[in-house]
Amino acid sequence: MNIATKVTPKMIATKDVSLDDKYISDDGSAYMSGIQALVRLPLAQTRRDELNGYHTAGFISGYRGSPVGNYDNFLWQIGGILKDHNVVFQPGINEDLAATAIWGTQQANLAGQGKYDGVTAWWYGKGPGVDRSGDVLRHANLAGTAEHGGVVALFGDDHSCKSSTVPHQSEHVMMGCGIPIFYPTSVQHILDLGVHAVAMSRFAGVWTSMKLVSEIVETSASVNVDLDRVTPVLPEVDLPTDGLHIRWPDHGIQQEQRLYQYRLPAVLAYARANQLNQTTWPCEHARIGIVASGKGYLDTIEALRILGIENETAQQLGLRVYQVGLIWPLEPQGIREFAEGLKELIVVEEKRPILESQIKDELYSLPDEQRPHVIGKATHGKGEWSTSIEEAPLIGHYEFQPEPIAKMLAVRFLQLDLPENLRQQIQNRIDLLQKAEQESRRVLDLADRKPYFCSGCPHNTSTVVPEGSRALGGIGCHYIAVSLDRGTETFSQMGGEGVSWAGASHFTNEKHIFANLGDGTYFHSGYLAIRQAIAANINITYKILYNDAVAMTGGQHVDGHLSVAQLTRQLDAEGIKKQVIVTDEPELIHAEEHLAPNVEIRHRNDLDTVQRELRDISGVTALIYVQTCASEKRRRRKRDMYPDPAERLYINSDICEGCGDCSKKSNCLSIEPLETTLGTKRQINQSSCNKDFTCVEGFCPSFVTVHTRDMKRPAKFEGFATGWPERPIIPQLGDIPSRIMVGGVGGTGVVTVGALLGMAAHLEGKATRVMDMAGLAQKGGTVYSYIQVATDDSQISSTKIPEHQCDLLIGADAIVAGSHAALSRLKQDAMVLVNEDSAPTSDFINKRDWFAPVTDLINRLRGHVKQGKLVSLPAARIATQVLGDAIFANQLLLGMAWQSGQIPLLRESIEKAIQLNGTAVEKNLEAFRIGCHLASDSSLITHLLDSLPKTNAPQTLAELIHDRTSRLQDYWNEAYANQYRMLLEQVAKLLPEALAKTIAIQLYRVMAYKDEYEVARLLTGASFKKSIESQFGRGVRLSYHLAPPTLGTNVRKRIFGYWMRFPMMLLARLQWLRETFLDPFARQQERRHEHAWRDRYIGFVKELIAAPQQYNLTVATQIAELPAEVRGFGHIKMQAMQSANQRWDELSTQLNNKA
């Protein structure tokens, strides 16, 4: 039995369940994540001390960072509970100062004025924070802890570099400081080892630490919270006369002696007395032993299961397994006892060896016949550095998965003298594994959903640099700019932003550089980087990105007060040469008091100009870009804590040319492709839009502002019964967990689905484990939630769903669902539900014709499952249609999955979980219920699809000609339309059909150029009014964003109120003036170019039909397609037309070359 993860399932009275149970309940079970377990630990410790007669307090300080990025958020949420438990939460400005404050808590009673018997302190930080805190960690640990205090350092390591600039393994720093390291394997283990970490710290007078990785701490599970579950045993040890604890005065020499001569031996005695390391798979006559800890232990158990090896089979094999809870220092007696009789001892641990080196050191002196071969990073007879990559049983970098471990173990096992049936079983499992791997290697992702800035993110604009300049990256969301094509290259550690230029600038001809620096990093340590730059007198402009939130880790505020005015005064005092504030709301900055003198305030529209001015100034300058984080705006608006303008932008798709200028101006993923009869246009996803409004800067008259805050309430859809459909047969759990995977886009509620299923399982007393892979928010990138439900927690080993073990895939996004990461986990008989509405990836920003290959992705999914096991539907559009927001698509899919009989939970449990979650409860319940009905009655899907807007594109050439002729008649007049029709009738007779279709499409494009008359007609027409009313209801007021030629040649648009509708209606009726001598617009350069472009194309078509056999068909087709590249308005269109004309001239030389 694995003592770290055992939970006894039992039915829980749902009426008594509260979300606070995880923090305040001291008996039974509660559902919590690993982060929430860390929140519970200080509270439970105070209660445990009180029961033991001690009046203690708690103190928590550190600095956020994945995988402990949300720790502070959870602590802030329970401020009242913390206060009731005498626990003070005081975030650090940075990690090392927080650790210094932690050190101080152990000194509280040294002067005899302490208010408590002791203070238990908890430090937190991720790998880079451990690195920068080495000095204080060493000092504080040498000083020691108080007898009734204690310190636990919680450090998060990102082994796979998913949310970091470099992968991390922090054990070596802790070892160098003499701090013992615990490494839990589960949420339950975090709670259990947390008790021991405090007790050990108090007993031995040392700081202790706990290693945390995403696969453990970002997992949720139902755990036992009995306060007496763990009762520390305090062994008898040799003590110096003055004890082991902190004192004053105390010299460093005595501190070092005390640590290594007394404290660490006391740590080892405690580890042995409390069995922190245990043989979890005993075998009396074992030949092979496996030692593992943390995530590596879980991966090992899953690897054994892949090979079909359970406890019973292990006896035949001669295998025993050792789980290490305290990985440094390794308790020697336990490992010696475990190694007795073994021929080979395999150490499974990620990254550099920690256990392997200690085991070798401990066993090295044994006689040859008693010493097993120890392998891990090194093979037989060699050390780590003499073992080649090919020889190494396990790699020493990145992270492990169970499958490679299984293959390595199989090699070792098959060398043994095994019963034939066991040998064949292992060989068969490996053959299946290798076959599956070969198949999966042939699957290439059809599209890649990379992390990207949120919709409306200030960094969409602020990280752009002027032509001819470069920027240096830094730590924060703006780090994404390093991976984009916008001149941001290289980066530094947190707090070193820009300082690399102090070295490089002496040895390059480059005169100036920009450096991105977030306000959170500035407050953390970046301020000193600016001081260094000024001291070095280098030419650099710091772009200080003031977003009013530390968005990368959850939207926290800076840990202290940092106003814009305070920032300017600090920089002024340091001697900055010039400061300019750039913002989307200059009026708010002008109202700010106490700005430094001579600070300029400019609108963000002037960003490029300001950057060009600053780069020409010698010395250090600062551009302070002020705009609130888009995600934080959204959060605050939901709580009525931030202004929500009663405005929404809307694109008239009839006017839109699909040029992509709005995407380039805004870099925003809420600008999405819209397929229409006339090609791919643009639309704004109102569900994800954060009202940044930068997209309106795209030079295009299709944008209107709709003066309303809310979308039109969806009409009650007729067809759904008020109740629930007939219950499906709920699948029964057996010896193997039910495994469900949810995949989608970060920020759309994927993690919520996992949380709901985990809580529902907990409510039913089932064992559950939910692991979220969210990475960088994953900011518009891929997010997975792995849900496992079982009758007993011992059935669940790996936190991720292993390959080919997923029973149900809920694909909230087709790109994510069709990726290799998802496909490789599907069972052959898995069920797949997938949303056909796929949001664009970041590729759409710069590739205007990008489209999600949804059909190909769904076909790929269909090829991985049995017939009838895949259901696809436009879930986002359906959710918008019936519930008013695409955000409810995931709950709709969840309802379909449950009604399909794929989830081993009661409907009532899921309903209760939705209620406990407390967010948009009624809408989420309704979405879940609608999903149940859709799965129960497929005709409802058909009914809903029929109600969705459709694109009825012409299918045949005749239909295409008729459609475009009709449109041209509306555009101008019958004579103009007939000119098109008659020419196309000749084209249809004389040219191949494919070329004729191309000409039909592109001739219409050049003839229906959008001049002032056409724009006015389309903005005031009945069809546009109808589309506005369908989204926002009747009676809404519009404003228009136009650049009329009468206002000059300035390319920036201006906003016109609703009154502009009436002049435009008049202008639309004057379309008969088009191209006459009375046409006031015809003499514009843009119009003259459009006329010439149209006439050239008509002439080309006439040449083709005059002698169709004389021309090279391929070249003719290429010329015929050229108008498709000429899109947009004003300078955008003119630049495209110039390029197209040049290309036409090049192709013309080849037109008569039939070869």
N, C-alpha and C positions, 0 to 999 in steps of 0.2 A: 504494500500500500504506500502511495506517495503522500506523506504527511503534509506536504505543502499545499495540496490542492483538494483534499477530501472535504466534500460537503454532503451532508445527508439530506436528500430531498424530502420535503414535507409540504403539505398544503398550507397556504398562508391565507388568513382572513383578509381579503382585499379591503374591507372597510376600515381596517386598522393601519393600512400601509400609508406612510407619509414619505415624501422625498427627504425629510430630515432624519429618517431612521438611520441612514448611513452614518450620521454624525453623533446621534444621541442615544440610540438603542444599545443596550448592553446585554441582550440575550437574543437568541434565535438567529435569524439570518437577515441580511439586507443586500440590496443590489447597488453596486457602486463600481466606478472605474478605478484604475490604479491611482490616478491623480486624486480622486476623492478619498481613497484610502490614506493617502499622505496627509490630507486635510484632517481626517479622523484621528490620526495617531496622536497629535498633541492634546486633543480633547480627551481621548480615552486615557492618556497617561495621567492627566490631572485627576480624573475620576479614580483611577487605580491608586494613585498616591493618597487620595483622601480616604479610601477604604483602608489603607495601610497606616493611617494616622499621620500623614505628612501634609503640610499646607504648602503646596508648591504652585508655581506659575509656569507659563510657557512663553517662549519668544520665537518668532519666525522672521527670518530676513534672508534676502538673497536677490537675485536678478533673474528675470524670466528668460527662457530659451528652450526650444524644442529639445527633448520631449517633455520638459516640465514648463512649457510656455504658458499654460493656462492655470497653473497652480495659484498664482496670486488672484486671478479672477474668481476662483472658487472660494478663496479665503475672504475676499471682499463681500461675497454674497451672504456670508454668515457672520457678519460683524457682531451681531447681538449674541450669538452662541459663543463666539470667541471671548467676548467680554465676560459672560457668565462663568467661563472656565478660567478666568485670570490669564488668558492667552493674548499676548500683544503681537499683532502683525505689523511690522514696520519694514516695507520694502527698501532695499538698498539702492543708492544712486548707481552703484555698480557692485560687482561681486566681491571684490576685495574689501571694500568699505563695509559691506554687509557682514562679511566674515569677521571683520574687526569688532563690529557691534556684538556679534555672537560671542566672541572672546570676552567682551565686557560683561556679559550676563553671568559668567562663571566667577567674576570678581566681585559680584554684588555684595557678598557677605564678608569680604576680606576686612573691611573697616568696622565690622560689627554693627552696621546700620541696616542690614537687610530686612525687608518686609516679609520675606517668605523663607521657608526652610531651604529652598533651592529653586533654580530656574532651569527647566529643560529647554534647550535651544535647538532650533532646526534651521540649517542653512540650505539653500537650494541654488542651483546654477547648472548650465550645460557645460560641455567640455571646454570651450574657450574660456569660460569663467573660472574653471578649475585651474587652467594654465596660468591665468593672470593673477590668481590668488595664492600661488604657491608660497610666497613669502609669509603671508599672515597665517596660512594653514600650518606651516612648519612652526612658527612662533607660538601660535595658540595651542597646538597639540603638545608641544614641549612643556608649555606652562601647565596644561592639564585641565581637568574639570572638577566641579564641586561634588561633594559626596552625595547630595540629594539634587544635583543639577543634571549635568550630562549634555552632550552635544552630538547630534547626528547630522552629517553632511550628505544631502541628497543630490547626487550628480547625475545628470542626464547625458548619455552618450549616443551619438548618431552614427552608428557603424557604417551605414550605407550612404551617408552624405545626402540624405533626401531633403533635409532642411538646413543645411550648413554649407559653408564654403569648403571645408575639408572634413573627411571622416575623423571620428574621435574615439580614442580609448584612453580613459583617464586614470586607470589603475596605477600606472607607473608613477604618476605625480603623488597619488595618495600613499603609495608604498614608500616613496622617497621622503615623505613627511612623517612616516611611521603611523599612519592612520589605518586601522583595520577596515576591511571592505566586505560588506554583505552583498549578495547578488540573488535577489528573489526570482522565482519562476512564475509567479502568478499574483493576482490581486490578494488572494488569501495569504500567500507567502509574504507579501509586503506588510500586511498587518502583523503576522506572527514574528517576522524578523525585526520589524520595527520595535516591538516590545523588547526583544533581546538586545537590539542596538542601544537602547537607552540604558537597560540594566547593565550591559557590559561597560558602557561609558562611565557610569557611576561606580561600578565595582572596580574597574582597573584604572580609573582616572584619565582615560584617553578620549579623544574625539573618536567617533566611529563614523563610517560612511556607508551609503547604500548606492550601488550602481543601478541605474534605471535606463532601460531601452524602450523604444516605442512599442515593440511587440509585447511588452509586459505592462508598462505603466499606462498605455493608451488602450488597454483592454478593459472590458467591463465584465463583471461576473456576480453571481449570487454567492455571498460569503457568510461564514459564521462570525458573529460579532460578540459572542459570549466573552465577558470581561475576564473570566477565569480560564479561558481557553489555553493561555500560555502562562505558566508560573515559573519564572526564572529560578534556577538553582545557583546559589552562590557557594563556590567551592572554597576549601581551605587552601591558602597560598602563603608563601613566604613574603612578609612585608618588611620594608625598612621601618625603623623606629618612628619616623615622622609620617608614615603612611604614603599613599599614592596620589593624593589630591592636590589641587592648586593651593599655592601659599605665596606669601610675600614677606620678606624678600626671597628671591630664588635665582641663583646664578645659572647661566646656560650650561655649564659643565655638569652641574648636579642634575639639571633637567634631562640632559642627554643620558646620563647614567641611569636615572630613574626610569626613563622610557624603555631602554633596551634591556636593562637588568631586572626590572621588576614589573613594569606595566604590561609589556607585550607577553611575557610569560603568564601573567594573570589573565590576559585575553585568551591565550591558548587553553588555560585551565577551565575558563568559563565555557569555551567552545566545546570541550570534551564533556564537561558536566551536563551541558544542556543539549548534547547530541545535535549540534548545528549541522554536522555532516553525517549522512546516514547511508547505509546500504539499503537501497529501496527494492532491489531485486536480488535477494540472497540466493546463493547456491553453494552448497557445502564443498563440492568437489569441482570447483570452477577452474577452467583453463584460461579463459579470457575475462578481463574486467574492463569496464568502461567507467571513466570518471568525467562528470560534466556538471555544469552549474548554469543557473539562469536560463536564458533563451536556448543555449546550447543543450541543456538537459531536455527541454521540451522537444527540440528538433531530433535529439537522439531517440527518445521514446517513439516519436512518430516514424523515424527511420526504421526502427525495429518492427513496428507494425506494418510498414510497407513490405517488409520481408516476411510477414506472417508470424513474427516471433512475439509471443506474449510471455508472461511469467512462467507458464507451464513448459512451453517450448524451450525457454532459456535453460531449464534444468537438463534437457537432452543435449543442448548445445554446450553446456558447461560455462554459462555466462552469468556474471554478477554485475550489478550497476551501482555506482556510488554517486549520490547527489550531494554537492558541496554548497552549503549555505554561506559559510564564511570562506571567501576565496583567498584572502590574505590577512594574517599569516595562516598558512595551512596547518591545521592541528595534526601533529606527527603520529601520534599513537593510532588514531583512527585510520589513517592511510596505510600504515604498516600492517594493521590487522586486515584491512581490505585486500592488500596485495599478497597475503599469505597463500601459497600454493598456485599462484597465477603464473602462466608462461608468458603472457602478453598483457600489457595494460595500455589501453587506448584512451587518450585524453582528447575530449571534444570541447574545444573552446574557440570562439571567434577572435580574430585579430592576433596580436602577438601573444606568445605563451606566458601565462601567469601560473596556472596550476602545474603545467608540464615541467617547468623549471624547478618548482618546489618539490614535486614528486621525485624527480631524478635526484635532486640534492639529498632528499631524505632516504631514498632506497639505495643510493650509490654504494654505501659501505656494507651492504648485505653480502653474504657469501654468494658466489656465482650461482649455485644451485637453488638459492632462495630468491634471487633478484629477477623479477620479470623484465622482459624487454618493454621499455616505455616508448610509445610512439604517439605522434600527434602532428606537430609541425616538423618533427624530425623522424627519420625512419630508423630501422635497426642499425645499431653500431655507429650512428652519426649524430652530430649535433645540429642545431637549427641552421647554422650558416654553412655547414658542409653538405647539407641535404639539398640537392637540386630541386627545382620546381617540379620536374617530372617525377622525382622520387618521393616528394612530400605527400604523406597520406591526406593531409588537410591543408588548405591554403591559409596563409597568414594575413590576408587582407579582405576587404569588403565584408560580406556577411554569409552565413550558411543558410541553406535550405535543407529539409529532410532528405530529399532525393540524392544529392551527392554523398551525404553521410551514409545512406543506405548502400550505395554502390561500394563505398570504401569498406564498410563493415562486411559486405558480402564477400569481398576479396579475401578478407581475413578469415571469415568463417569457413569458406570453401577449401581452405588449406588444412582444415582439421579433419580428423577421422570421424565422419558423421554417419548416422543411419541414412540409408539410401533415400528414404522418403523425405527426410528433412533436407538433405542435399538437393533433391530434385525440386522441392518447394522453393528453396532460396534461389536456385537457378532460374526457375520459371518466373519468379517475381522480378528478378533482374532483367530477364529477357523482355518482359512486358514493359518494364520501366524504360529500357533502352529503345524499344520500338516506339513508345509514346514520345520519347525525346526526339527521335529522328523525325517523326511526323510533325511535331511542334516546331522544329527548327525550320521547316519548310513554310511555316506560316509567318508572313511578314505583315506588319501593321499597315492597313490601307490608309490610315490617317493617324496623326499624332496629336494628342491634346496636351500641350505643354502648359506649365504655369504661365499666367499672364496677369497684367494689371487688372484690377476690378473695373467694372463699368464706372466711369466718372472719376477714376483714381487721379489725384493731382499729378502723380508721376507720369501719366500718359503724356502730359505736356511739359512738366518741369524738367524732365531728364533729356529733352531734345537740346542739342547744341547747334550753334550756327555753322554754316558750311565753312570748312577749313579748320575747325577746332576739334579737340578731343576732350573727353572727360574721364576722370578716374572714378571707379565704382567704390562702393562701401557697403556696410552692413545695414540691412533693412529691406523693405519691399522694393525699394528702388534698385536693389541688386539685380533684379530681373533685367534691367536695361543692359547689363553686361552681355546677355545672350541675344540681344536684339541688334539690328543693323542701324544703330543711331550714334556711333562714335564714342561709346563708352567702353573703355578697354582697361583691363587689369583691375585689381582691388587690393585692399589692405585688410589687416585685422581690425576689429572694432576699436575705434579710438585712434587709429593711425591714418585716417582718411587724409589723402593729399600729401602726407609727409614723405612718401616715396619720391615726390617731385623735388624735395629738398636735396636728395642725392642725385637723381637723374638729370636735373636741370643744368648741372655743371658740365655735362658731357654730351649734350645734344644741341642741335641748331634750332630746335623747337623753342619758341620764345614764351609761350604761355600755355596754361592748361586749366581746365575746370575740374572741380572735385565735388562730388555729391556727398552730402552729409545730412542725415535725418536729424530732426530735433531730439528724438529719443537718444540717439548716439551722441549728439552734442552734449546733452545733459549727463550722459553716462561717463564719457571720457573724451569726446571729440573736441571739447573746448581747448584742451591742451595741444591738440594737433594744430589748431589755428595759431596758438601762441608760438609753437615751434616754427610754423611757416613764417610768421612775422619776424621772429628772431633770426631766421635764415635769410630774410628779405628776398623771397622768391616771388616770381610772377605767377600768381595763381588766383583764381576766383572761386571762392567756396560758394556753392549753391546749397544754402541751408534750407532744407525742405521741411517747413513748419506745417505739420499736418494735425497737430493737436491730439495725437494718439500714437501709440506704439502698435501700429496695425499688424505687423508681421506675426505677432504672438497673441493676438486676440483683442486689439483695440484698447489696451490699457492707456491711462494717462501717464505722462512723464511723472516719475516718482519725486515730485516736489513742484515748486512753482516756477514756470518759465513762460512769461508773457513775451509778446513781440517787442514791447518797449524795453523790457529787461534785457532781452537778447541784444537789441541795438546798443544799449548803454554798455553792456559788457564788451562788445566788439569795439566800440568807440574808445573805451578805456584801454584796450590792448593796443590801440594804434592802427586800426584798420584804415586803409587809404580812402575807401569809399564804400558806402552801403546803399543799396537800392532794394526797396520792398516791392515785389511784384505779386499781385493778388487778383482774385476774381471779384473781390468786393472792396475797392479802394476807399469807399465812403466810410467803412467800418474802421479802417486803419487811420484815416484822417481824424476820426473821433477819439482815437487812442491817446491817452495822456502820457507824458514823460518819455516820448521818443527821444533818442539821441539827436543832437543838432545836425542839420544838413543831410538828414536821411530823405532820399527821394521816394515817392510813392507812385507806382505806375500800374496800369492795368495789365493783366496777363496777356492781352493781345499785343503788348509791346515787348514781349519776352525776347524775341530775336534781336530787336534793336538794342535793348538794354545789355544783352550779353555781348554784342559787338562793341558797345561803348566800354564795358568793363574790361574786356580783354586787351584793350589798347592802353590801359592804365598800368604803369609800372608799380610793382609791389603787390601786396595782398589786398584783394577786394572781396566784397560779399554781396551776393544776391540772395535775399531772403524771400523764398517763394511761400506765400501764405495761402493755404487752402485746406480746409478740413478733409480728413480721410473720408473717402466715399462710403466705405463699409460702416464707418462709425457714424456718419450722417444717417445712414439707413437705420442703424440700431437706435440712435437717439430719436429719430422721427417716430419710430414705432412706440416709443415711450413718451412722446410729446415733449421731448427735451431739446428739439432743434427745429428751427423754422422749416416748414414744408411749403414751398411756394405753390400757389394754386395755378400751376402751369404745367403743361406737358408739351413736348415737341412731337410733331407728326409729319410724316413725309407723304406728299402727294405722289403716289407711284406712277401716275400717268405722266407727270413732269420729269421725274427722276430718270436719268440716263444710265445709271449704273456705273458712273465714272469712278466712284470710290474716293472722291476728294473729301467727303465728310469723314470717312474712315481714317484717311491720312491726317486730317486736321485734329481729330479727337483721339485716334488710336484706341477706340472704344469698341468692345465686343457686344455692346447692346445694339449696335448697328448690324443688322442681319440681312442675309440675302432673301429676296422675295421673288419667287418664280411667277411670272405673268405671261400673258399671251404675247407680249412684245419683248420677252427676254427677262433676264435677271435684273431686278431693281433692288432698292434698299427699303428696309422697314426698321422701325425702332421697337425693340422688345420692351414693352411698357412694364413687364413684370420685373425685369432686371435693371432697368434704367434708374440711375441714382441722381438724375436731374443736374448733371454737370453742365449740359447745354453747349459744350465745346463743338459738338458736331455741326451746330448751326453755322459755324464759320466756314464750312464747306461752301465753295462758290457755286450755289445752286438755288434757284427760286422755289424748289419743291417743299422747303420747310415752312411749316406754319406753327405758331404757338397757340395751343388750345388752352384757354383760361379756365381750367378746372383742375381740381386736385384728384378727383376720383374717376375711375373708369365707369362705364355704364354697367349697372347691375345686370347680371345675366338673367334672362327670363327663366322661369321654372320649366325645366325640360319635361315635357309630357312623355310618359312611358315608363318612368321609374315608380315603382310602388312606394308607398310611404314607409313600409316596413322593410324586412330583410327577406332575401330569397331563401329557399329551402337549404338547410345546412348540408354541406358536403360531408363525405366520410373523412374524418380527421385521421391522418396517418399515425400509426402507433410506433413508438420508439422501441428499438431493440438494443442489441449490443453495440451498435455503431451510431454515432451522433447523426442527427439531421443537420445538413450543412447548407447554408443559404448565403449567397453572395449578392450584394447590392453594389452596382457600379454606376457612377455618374460624374457630374461636374461639381467641383468645389463650390459651396455656397448655395446649393439647390435643395438641401435637405436629405442627402444620402445618409449622412451620419445619424440623422433623426430616425430613419427607418430602422437602422440597427439598434438604436437605443430603445425604441418601442418594442421590438421583438424580444430584446434582452429582458426588459422589465416584465413583459407578458409572461415569459418563461419563469421568471422569478416568482411572479404572483401565483403560478401554478405549482410552485415547489420543485420545478425541474432544474437540473443543472444547466448552466448556460455560460458561454464565453463569447463576447463580442469584441472584435478587434477592428479599429478604424485606421486606415492608411490615408492620412490626409496631407502629410507633407507640407509644402509651401502654401495655406488655407484651403488645399492646394490652389491658390489664386487662379481660379478659372481652369485649373488643370484636373487631372484624373483623381478621383477619390473612390476608394473601395471600403465597404464595411463587410467583414466576415462574421457571420453569425453561426454559432454551433449550439444545438440544443440536445441534451442527453438525459437519460434517467439518472445517471450518476456522474459526478465530475471526473472520476478516474478514467472515464471513457474518452475524455477530451485531452489531447496532449498539445499538439501544435496550435499556436494562436491563430496563424493564418490557415486557411483551408488548403490542405495539400493538393498537389496536382491530381487531376482525375477523380476528385472526391466530392465535388459540388453537386448537390441534388437539385438546387433551384437557383437560377440566375435572374435577378430583377435588373434589367438593363435600363436604367433611367436615361441613358444616353447611348445611342447605337455605336458611336466611335469607341467608347469605353468598353461596351459589351462585346464588340467584335475584335478587341485587341488580343494579342497573344497571352497577356497576363490573365485574361478572363477565360479564353478558350481552353487554355492548358489545364484549367481546374475543373472542367465539366466532365461529369460522368457520361457514359454513352446514353443512359436513360434519363438524363437530366431534363428538367423543364425550364424553358426560357421564355420570359416575357420581356419585350423590348419596346421602348419608345422610339417611334420613327422620326420624331421631331428632334433633330440634332442641332444644338447651338453651334455656331461657327467656332473654329479654332483661331488661334492668333495668326495663322497663315492668311486668313481672309483680309487682314489689315492691308497687306501689300499685294495680294493676289486677288484682284477685283472679281475675277471669274471663278474663284474657288467655290466648290460645293462639297457638301458632305456625301461621300459615296454610300449612302444609306442602303440602297438596293443591294449593292455588292456585300456590304457588311451583314445584312440580314440573310442573304444567301449563304454566306460563309457560316453564320450561326446555324442555319438550317442543316448544313452539311455535317455539323458536329453533334446533332441530336437525332433521335428517332423521329419518324414521320408523325406529325400531329403533336409534337412536343414543343413547338415554337408558336408563340402568339405575338404578333406585332400590330401596333396601332399608333396613331398620332396622339399620344397621351397628353402632351402639352397643349395642343389645340383643343382637345376635348375638355381638359380641365379649365382652360380659359373660357370655352363656350358655356360650360354649365356652372362653373364656380367663380369665374371672373379673374382667375390668376393661374398662370402655368405652374406656380410653385406647388400646387396641390397634385401635380401629375404623379409624384412618387407614392402618395397615399392611395391614389386611384389604382396604381399598379399593385400595391400591397394588397388591396382588397381583391383584385383579380386573382392574385397568387393564392390568397387564403381560400377563396371560393372554389378554386381549382383543386383543392385538396392537397396542397403541396406544403402546408405549414402545420407542424404537429402541436398546435396551440388552439385553445378555445377562442371564439370570436370575442366573448365577453372580456377575456384577459387583454386582448389587444385594445378593445374599447377603453378599458380601465387605464391602460398605459397611456393612451392618447389624452385622457382626462388628467392624469397625473402630470403629464408633460406641461399642460397649462397654456400652450400656445395655439391660438386660433382653434380652440377645441371643436366648436360646432362645425366649422368648415372642414377640418381634418376628418371628423367623424363622417360628415356627408361625403367627402371624397372616397373614404374607405368603403362606405355603403354603396356608392355608385359603382365602384370597382367590382364589388361583389355581384351586383346586378349585371354588369357587362359580361362577367364570366359565366353567369348563370343563363343568360339569354343573349346569344351572339347577335340576334336580330337588332338589339338595341345599339350595338356598335354600328351596324349598317345605317340605322336611323340617324344616329349622331353624325356619321360621316356625310350623309346626304345633306345635313343642315350646315355643314362647314362650307365656307367660300371655296369656289372651284376655279381652276384655270382651264377654260374650254379652248385650248389651242387648236387652230385649224389643222386637220390631218393631211388632206390632199392638197395638191398644187392649186386646183380650182377653188377649194375653200379658202386657201391662203390669199389668192388674188381677190376673191369676193370680199373677204374681211378687210384687206388693206384699201381696196377701192372705196368701201363704205366709210372707212376712217378718214380718207383724204377728202371725201365730200364734206364731212363735218369740219375738217381742218380748214378748207377754203371754199371750193365750189365744185360743181359737177364737171365742168370742163377740165379742171386740174386733175380730178379723179379719173376721168376718161383717158387723159393722156397716159396716166399710169397703166390703166386697164388695157388699152390697145397695144401699148408696147409689150406688156407681159404676155398678151395673147400670142404675139409673134415669137417671143422668147420660148413659150411653152411648146410651140410647134417645131422650132428649129434647133433647140439646145437640149442636151441631156437633162433629165429631170432634176438631178441633184444640183446642177449648176443653176437651173431655172428657179429652184426653190431659194437658193442663196440670193439670186438677183431679186426675186420677189420681196425678200425680207429687207435687203440692203437698199434697194431703190426706194422703198417706202421710207426708210430711215433718212435718206438724203433729201427726199422731197418734203417730208413732214418736219423740217427743222423748226425748232421751238423758238419762235420770235416773240416779241412782246404781245402780239395779238393772241397767239396760241397759249402762252403762259396765263394770260388773263382769262381766256376761255376755260382752261382746265382748272384754274383756281376758283372760278365762280360757277362751274357747271353742276348739274344735278347729281352726277355720279360721285363727285367729290363730296358734296353735301351728304349724300347717302352714306359714304364710307366713314365720314366724321361721326354721323349720328349712330352708326352701328357700333362704334368704339366708345363714344363719350356721351351719347344721348342727345336729345334735342335742345336747342336754345343756347348752346355754348358759343362764346365769343372767340373770334380768331384774331391773331395778329400775323402780319406777313413779313417775310425777310427777303428783301429785294435790293437790287442794285440797278435802278433805272438809269439809262444813259443820260437822261436829262440832269442827273445829279453829278455829272462829271465822270472822269475815268478812274477814280479810286475804286480798287477792286473789293474793298470791304463793303459788305451788305449793311443795309440799314433796316430798322424795324418800323413798320407802318401799322397803325391801328385798324380796327374793323372798318373805319370810314373808307379805307382804301378799296374795299369791295365794290363800292359804287362807281368810282372811276374805271376800275377794271371791267366791270360789267359793260360799261359804255365802250371801252376799248375793244372788248371781245366782239361787239357788234360791228365794229369798224374793220373787220378782217378783210372786207372787200377792197380796202385801200392797199392791201399788201402788194408790193412790187409795182405800184403805179407811181406816176410823178408826184402824186399827193402824199405818198407814204413818207412820214417824217423819219422812219427808222431805216429805210432802205439804203441810205447813204453811209450808214455806220460801216466801219471796216469789217466787223464780225459778219454783218449781213452780206456784204459783197463777197467775202470769202465763202460763205455758205452757198450763195448762188453759184459761184464759180465751181465749187465742189460738186454740187448737184448736177450742173450742166456737163462737167467733165465725165461724171458717171453715166449720165444718159447717153452722151456721145460714145462712150466705151461700149455700152450695151448695143447701140445701133450698129457699131462697127462689127460686133460679134455676130449679130443676126444677118448682117449683109453678106458675110462670107464665113460661116461657122467652121468650115473645114480647114481654113488657113491657119487657125490659131492653136497653140499648145494648150490643151485642156487644163493641165495642172496649173500653168501660169495664169490662165484666164480665171480659174477658180480662186487663185490667191488674190488677184486684183479685185474680183467681185466681192471678196470677203473684207476688203480693207475698211469700208465704212463702219464695220463693227468695232473698230479700234478708235473711231472718232466720236468721242462722247463728251458730255459735260456742257459747260457754258463759259462764255467769256474766254479768258486767257487759257483756261484748262482745255477747252475745245480747240482753240487756235493752235496751241502747242501740239496737240494730238493730230490735227489736220496737217500741220507742217511735216510731221514725221511720216504720216501716211502718204503725202504727196511725194516725199523723197523716196519712199519705198516703191510707190507706183512707178516713178521714173526708172528705178533700177529694174523692176519687173518688165517694164515695157520693152526693154532691149531684148528680152527673151520670149516675148509673146508670139513672135512669128517663127520661133525655132521649134518645129514640131518634134524634133528628135528628143 
